[in-house]
Amino acid sequence: MGYIIKLVVSTLAVLLASQFIPGIEVNTWGTAILAAFVLGIVNLIIRPLLVLLTLPINLVTFGLFTLVINALMFWLTGSLVSGFEVDGFVPAFLGAFVVTIITWIASFVTD
């Protein structure tokens, strides 16, 4: 998938998560685009380091701890982007799950 298509899909996923999950708020479309972009950058830079540092926990939990890492990245994005509010860990977990599923389906369909 091209970068623009990935950004559009991630933006729509963030907007969809904000519509269905209480505790996630997005003020504008521009905020959603910025949140999707920052989430991509955070997942590119910080997430691999956390996955490496938590490798023993990931091995013990058969990779399920990666869901926690995804939630933390979503929550971090909420604290970095003004206008994108994530009110706690549970909304972050559910929001990260929704965004991950939607982007996975979109990449499966377009590839």
N, CA, C and O of each residue as an XYZ file, in Angstrom:
444
protein
N       0.839     -1.177      0.000
C       0.000      0.000      0.000
C       0.884      1.240      0.000
O       1.925      1.273      0.655
N       0.464      2.247     -0.732
C       1.209      3.491     -0.740
C       1.075      4.224      0.578
O       0.153      3.984      1.358
N       2.012      5.121      0.807
C       2.020      5.834      2.082
C       0.770      6.680      2.271
O       0.239      6.766      3.378
N       0.299      7.302      1.199
C      -0.896      8.139      1.309
C      -2.114      7.283      1.639
O      -2.941      7.670      2.464
N      -2.225      6.132      1.002
C      -3.353      5.241      1.270
C      -3.298      4.746      2.710
O      -4.327      4.676      3.382
N      -2.106      4.403      3.186
C      -1.959      3.972      4.577
C      -2.361      5.076      5.541
O      -3.010      4.817      6.554
N      -1.974      6.310      5.227
C      -2.327      7.434      6.085
C      -3.834      7.660      6.090
O      -4.416      7.932      7.140
N      -4.468      7.551      4.927
C      -5.919      7.735      4.841
C      -6.640      6.638      5.622
O      -7.581      6.916      6.365
N      -6.198      5.398      5.453
C      -6.827      4.282      6.176
C      -6.636      4.439      7.678
O      -7.569      4.206      8.447
N      -5.444      4.829      8.103
C      -5.194      5.032      9.530
C      -6.028      6.180     10.075
O      -6.530      6.111     11.197
N      -6.174      7.235      9.282
C      -7.001      8.365      9.695
C      -8.447      7.941      9.880
O      -9.077      8.280     10.881
N      -8.969      7.200      8.917
C     -10.344      6.715      9.031
C     -10.505      5.761     10.210
O     -11.540      5.760     10.875
N      -9.476      4.948     10.469
C      -9.532      4.029     11.609
C      -9.545      4.790     12.929
O     -10.272      4.420     13.851
N      -8.750      5.847     13.028
C      -8.739      6.669     14.244
C     -10.098      7.337     14.435
O     -10.620      7.379     15.549
N     -10.674      7.861     13.347
C     -12.000      8.481     13.433
C     -13.068      7.467     13.826
O     -13.954      7.770     14.626
N     -12.983      6.276     13.268
C     -13.947      5.225     13.604
C     -13.817      4.824     15.072
O     -14.819      4.631     15.760
N     -12.592      4.703     15.540
C     -12.377      4.363     16.951
C     -12.950      5.445     17.860
O     -13.514      5.145     18.912
N     -12.804      6.697     17.454
C     -13.326      7.783     18.289
C     -14.858      7.807     18.303
O     -15.462      8.290     19.261
N     -15.475      7.296     17.262
C     -16.937      7.276     17.204
C     -17.538      6.172     18.075
O     -18.620      6.345     18.635
N     -16.846      5.050     18.189
C     -17.427      3.886     18.851
C     -16.869      3.589     20.241
O     -17.478      2.836     21.001
N     -15.736      4.164     20.575
C     -15.121      3.853     21.864
C     -15.189      5.083     22.763
O     -14.585      6.112     22.459
N     -15.926      4.978     23.870
C     -15.957      6.112     24.803
C     -14.575      6.313     25.420
O     -13.907      5.351     25.798
N     -14.164      7.548     25.515
C     -12.841      7.844     26.071
C     -11.836      8.232     25.016
O     -10.705      8.589     25.345
N     -12.222      8.171     23.746
C     -11.357      8.622     22.661
C     -12.096      9.739     21.944
O     -13.228      9.565     21.493
N     -11.442     10.883     21.845
C     -12.047     12.035     21.192
C     -11.088     12.623     20.170
O      -9.897     12.786     20.434
N     -11.629     12.937     18.999
C     -10.873     13.603     17.946
C     -11.643     14.862     17.582
O     -12.823     14.788     17.239
N     -10.983     16.029     17.654
C     -11.679     17.292     17.418
C     -11.985     17.540     15.942
O     -13.116     17.889     15.604
N     -11.012     17.369     15.066
C     -11.190     17.702     13.651
C     -10.575     16.627     12.776
O      -9.864     15.739     13.248
N     -10.869     16.733     11.479
C     -10.242     15.824     10.513
C      -8.732     16.029     10.489
O      -7.974     15.065     10.373
N      -8.299     17.264     10.598
C      -6.866     17.560     10.617
C      -6.185     16.916     11.810
O      -5.067     16.410     11.705
N      -6.859     16.941     12.930
C      -6.328     16.286     14.127
C      -6.221     14.784     13.909
O      -5.255     14.157     14.343
N      -7.214     14.206     13.235
C      -7.186     12.768     12.959
C      -6.037     12.415     12.027
O      -5.377     11.392     12.212
N      -5.795     13.254     11.029
C      -4.668     13.021     10.109
C      -3.354     13.114     10.867
O      -2.475     12.269     10.703
N      -3.220     14.148     11.702
C      -1.999     14.311     12.489
C      -1.815     13.154     13.467
O      -0.699     12.666     13.645
N      -2.896     12.714     14.100
C      -2.815     11.584     15.030
C      -2.383     10.315     14.303
O      -1.561      9.559     14.821
N      -2.923     10.073     13.114
C      -2.529      8.889     12.351
C      -1.066      8.967     11.953
O      -0.353      7.965     11.993
N      -0.614     10.163     11.565
C       0.790     10.340     11.185
C       1.714     10.129     12.381
O       2.716      9.420     12.280
N       1.375     10.747     13.517
C       2.201     10.603     14.726
C       2.183      9.151     15.211
O       3.209      8.639     15.660
N       1.034      8.486     15.125
C       0.954      7.076     15.511
C       1.888      6.234     14.639
O       2.549      5.320     15.132
N       1.936      6.541     13.361
C       2.853      5.827     12.466
C       4.307      6.060     12.834
O       5.104      5.123     12.830
N       4.663      7.302     13.154
C       6.039      7.624     13.545
C       6.401      6.952     14.872
O       7.490      6.398     15.018
N       5.485      7.006     15.829
C       5.715      6.367     17.135
C       5.890      4.855     16.953
O       6.772      4.250     17.561
N       5.045      4.254     16.114
C       5.167      2.815     15.869
C       6.441      2.470     15.106
O       6.954      1.356     15.221
N       6.948      3.413     14.334
C       8.179      3.180     13.578
C       9.421      3.275     14.463
O      10.375      2.518     14.282
N       9.408      4.202     15.418
C      10.615      4.481     16.199
C      10.590      3.812     17.573
O      11.526      3.095     17.927
N       9.535      4.039     18.345
C       9.519      3.614     19.747
C       9.070      2.166     19.911
O       9.621      1.441     20.739
N       8.075      1.735     19.133
C       7.504      0.393     19.311
C       8.548     -0.728     19.168
O       8.553     -1.645     19.989
N       9.432     -0.689     18.155
C      10.421     -1.777     18.063
C      11.340     -1.867     19.283
O      11.731     -2.960     19.692
N      11.677     -0.723     19.853
C      12.510     -0.734     21.062
C      11.776     -1.381     22.229
O      12.355     -2.173     22.974
N      10.500     -1.041     22.384
C       9.718     -1.646     23.464
C       9.515     -3.140     23.249
O       9.562     -3.922     24.199
N       9.293     -3.531     22.014
C       9.128     -4.960     21.726
C      10.418     -5.703     22.072
O      10.372     -6.794     22.642
N      11.556     -5.124     21.734
C      12.837     -5.760     22.048
C      13.068     -5.821     23.561
O      13.513     -6.844     24.080
N      12.767     -4.731     24.265
C      12.981     -4.705     25.708
C      12.041     -5.637     26.464
O      12.390     -6.146     27.528
N      10.860     -5.858     25.921
C       9.880     -6.716     26.593
C       9.824     -8.108     25.972
O       8.835     -8.823     26.138
N      10.862     -8.491     25.271
C      10.887     -9.798     24.611
C      10.647    -10.963     25.576
O       9.909    -11.883     25.221
N      11.228    -10.968     26.764
C      10.932    -12.088     27.672
C       9.443    -12.174     28.048
O       8.876    -13.266     28.099
N       8.820    -11.024     28.308
C       7.395    -11.025     28.640
C       6.580    -11.487     27.434
O       5.614    -12.236     27.576
N       6.981    -11.032     26.247
C       6.285    -11.452     25.032
C       6.393    -12.955     24.812
O       5.431    -13.591     24.381
N       7.538    -13.513     25.099
C       7.705    -14.962     24.933
C       6.833    -15.737     25.911
O       6.226    -16.746     25.551
N       6.776    -15.258     27.149
C       5.971    -15.937     28.161
C       4.486    -15.850     27.836
O       3.739    -16.801     28.067
N       4.051    -14.696     27.293
C       2.629    -14.495     26.990
C       2.288    -14.863     25.545
O       1.200    -14.554     25.061
N       3.218    -15.519     24.867
C       3.016    -15.934     23.475
C       2.666    -14.762     22.566
O       1.853    -14.905     21.652
N       3.272    -13.609     22.810
C       3.097    -12.435     21.971
C       1.919    -11.551     22.321
O       1.736    -10.501     21.704
N       1.119    -11.947     23.291
C      -0.054    -11.139     23.636
C       0.316     -9.815     24.299
O      -0.481     -8.877     24.294
N       1.507     -9.730     24.865
C       1.932     -8.468     25.476
C       2.112     -7.381     24.420
O       2.127     -6.195     24.749
N       2.246     -7.771     23.164
C       2.333     -6.803     22.074
C       1.066     -5.951     22.006
O       1.128     -4.787     21.610
N      -0.075     -6.514     22.384
C      -1.308     -5.736     22.434
C      -1.204     -4.607     23.461
O      -1.721     -3.512     23.241
N      -0.544     -4.875     24.565
C      -0.326     -3.850     25.585
C       0.594     -2.765     25.042
O       0.360     -1.580     25.276
N       1.632     -3.160     24.321
C       2.551     -2.194     23.720
C       1.810     -1.323     22.711
O       2.020     -0.110     22.670
N       0.941     -1.932     21.893
C       0.143     -1.157     20.939
C      -0.732     -0.140     21.663
O      -0.866      0.998     21.214
N      -1.325     -0.547     22.776
C      -2.159      0.370     23.555
C      -1.322      1.523     24.109
O      -1.763      2.672     24.100
N      -0.131      1.221     24.584
C       0.738      2.278     25.100
C       1.142      3.255     24.008
O       1.254      4.453     24.267
N       1.364      2.769     22.795
C       1.710      3.644     21.676
C       0.522      4.537     21.309
O       0.700      5.712     20.986
N      -0.670      3.986     21.360
C      -1.885      4.755     21.082
C      -2.081      5.825     22.149
O      -2.414      6.969     21.840
N      -1.872      5.448     23.394
C      -2.002      6.368     24.520
C      -0.951      7.486     24.429
O      -1.257      8.650     24.688
N       0.267      7.134     24.064
C       1.334      8.114     23.891
C       0.971      9.107     22.790
O       1.204     10.308     22.928
N       0.405      8.606     21.707
C      -0.028      9.484     20.624
C      -1.084     10.461     21.120
O      -1.083     11.632     20.739
N      -1.982      9.981     21.966
C      -2.995     10.854     22.542
C      -2.404     11.968     23.390
O      -2.968     13.059     23.467
N      -1.278     11.700     24.021
C      -0.653     12.744     24.832
C       0.211     13.688     24.003
O       0.498     14.804     24.436
N       0.628     13.254     22.819
C       1.466     14.098     21.964
C       0.674     15.018     21.050
O       1.148     16.103     20.715
N      -0.508     14.613     20.642
C      -1.301     15.372     19.671
C      -2.422     16.088     20.411
O      -3.269     15.453     21.040
N      -2.420     17.413     20.333
C      -3.513     18.154     20.972
C      -4.763     18.033     20.107
O      -4.696     18.126     18.881
N      -5.878     17.831     20.749
C      -7.128     17.610     20.040
C      -7.455     16.141     19.857
O      -8.540     15.790     19.394
N      -6.510     15.280     20.225
C      -6.718     13.837     20.189
C      -6.579     13.352     21.622
O      -5.473     13.270     22.156
N      -7.706     13.031     22.238
C      -7.734     12.687     23.663
C      -7.997     11.195     23.848
O      -8.934     10.639     23.274
N      -7.154     10.561     24.658
C      -7.353      9.172     25.060
C      -7.380      9.186     26.583
O      -6.389      9.534     27.224
N      -8.523      8.804     27.162
C      -8.763      9.014     28.583
C      -8.222      7.938     29.519
O      -8.399      8.063     30.731
N      -7.587      6.912     29.031
C      -7.053      5.898     29.923
C      -6.555      4.696     29.152
O      -6.535      4.685     27.921
N      -6.152      3.677     29.905
C      -5.575      2.505     29.265
C      -6.615      1.689     28.504
O      -6.341      1.226     27.396
N      -7.787      1.508     29.070
C      -8.808      0.686     28.398
C      -9.240      1.305     27.077
O      -9.298      0.586     26.080
N      -9.552      2.620     27.010
C      -9.840      3.194     25.694
C      -8.648      3.102     24.739
O      -8.828      2.898     23.538
N      -7.433      3.253     25.270
C      -6.245      3.123     24.422
C      -6.121      1.705     23.880
O      -5.795      1.511     22.709
N      -6.379      0.717     24.725
C      -6.300     -0.683     24.307
C      -7.327     -0.974     23.216
O      -7.004     -1.565     22.186
N      -8.571     -0.550     23.455
C      -9.630     -0.804     22.472
C      -9.390     -0.012     21.193
O      -9.620     -0.524     20.097
N      -8.931      1.229     21.318
C      -8.640      2.047     20.142
C      -7.508      1.467     19.315
O      -7.590      1.420     18.088
N      -6.456      1.027     19.981
C      -5.339      0.410     19.257
C      -5.787     -0.872     18.575
O      -5.348     -1.173     17.465
N      -6.657     -1.628     19.230
C      -7.169     -2.863     18.642
C      -7.983     -2.563     17.390
O      -7.817     -3.228     16.368
N      -8.862     -1.564     17.463
C      -9.690     -1.194     16.312
C      -8.817     -0.705     15.161
O      -9.004     -1.125     14.019
N      -7.868      0.175     15.452
C      -6.999      0.712     14.405
C      -6.166     -0.406     13.786
O      -5.990     -0.440     12.568
N      -5.659     -1.307     14.592
C      -4.859     -2.417     14.075
C      -5.683     -3.323     13.175
O      -5.224     -3.702     12.097
N      -6.876     -3.673     13.591
C      -7.730     -4.555     12.785
C      -8.095     -3.893     11.464
O      -8.030     -4.533     10.414
N      -8.476     -2.624     11.500
C      -8.881     -1.930     10.273
C      -7.709     -1.794      9.307
O      -7.868     -2.034      8.110
N      -6.534     -1.414      9.807
C      -5.389     -1.279      8.912
C      -4.933     -2.647      8.389
O      -4.468     -2.753      7.254
N      -5.066     -3.687      9.210
C      -4.702     -5.028      8.744
C      -5.633     -5.482      7.635
O      -5.172     -6.018      6.626
N      -6.920     -5.281      7.799
C      -7.884     -5.653      6.772
C      -7.632     -4.858      5.493
O      -7.676     -5.417      4.397
N      -7.368     -3.558      5.626
C      -7.118     -2.734      4.456
C      -5.861     -3.183      3.717
O      -5.844     -3.206      2.487
N      -4.815     -3.537      4.452
C      -3.596     -4.010      3.783
C      -3.812     -5.365      3.143
O      -3.224     -5.658      2.102
N      -4.647     -6.199      3.748
C      -4.968     -7.504      3.175
C      -5.754     -7.341      1.871
O      -5.519     -8.063      0.902
N      -6.684     -6.391      1.857
C      -7.528     -6.171      0.685
C      -6.745     -5.526     -0.454
O      -6.945     -5.879     -1.616
N      -5.856     -4.587     -0.136
C      -5.150     -3.862     -1.186
C      -3.898     -4.560     -1.702
O      -3.406     -4.211     -2.775
N      -3.380     -5.521     -0.980
C      -2.160     -6.225     -1.443
C      -2.480     -7.441     -2.263
O      -1.571     -8.133     -2.721
